[in-house]
Amino acid sequence: MKSVSSSRKLFPVVPAPKVSAGERSEPKRAVGAGTTAALAQPAGPPLLVAGNSEVVAKASRRRFTVDYKLKILDQADACHQAGELGALLRREGLYSSTLALWRHQRQEGILSGLTPRTRGRKPNRHGQLVAENEQLKRQNQKLSKRLQQAEIIIEFQKKLAEALGIPLKAESNE
């Protein structure tokens, strides 16, 4: 048999790593506290949760009216002191590039450029024509029915006048 000292040479014993106090490790268990409720309690001070931590599902793009844009441009033009313009932009939550774009649009006289463009599909001109055509067809059918009823009434009046012997005025067309 081999001696113990020779087996130690083949398989040296490695000491366990030392864990310092600052590292994360298994929570220390108190004597007799083998329950999970005892382990769930935090060891340090309680964490403070910030106010409203709800995340907005989808951000919406800001839209500015022409009146708002012109008002901001007037206020920006009135800023003469150092830092006034920056304070205005911070207060309104705007970028300087947006202000520059609005100034350029005002200089070019593009008032339509200051209004937000309508987004989405453009109106279907062909669909509008089809709808208008259908409406005119319905109107034509209604007027045709009324004309037919009027002709029936006129024919009835002619026959009644003939039966009663009432002379009708001569029509110049017939």
Order of alpha helices (4+ residues) and beta strands (2+ residues): alpha-alpha-alpha-alpha-alpha-alpha-alpha
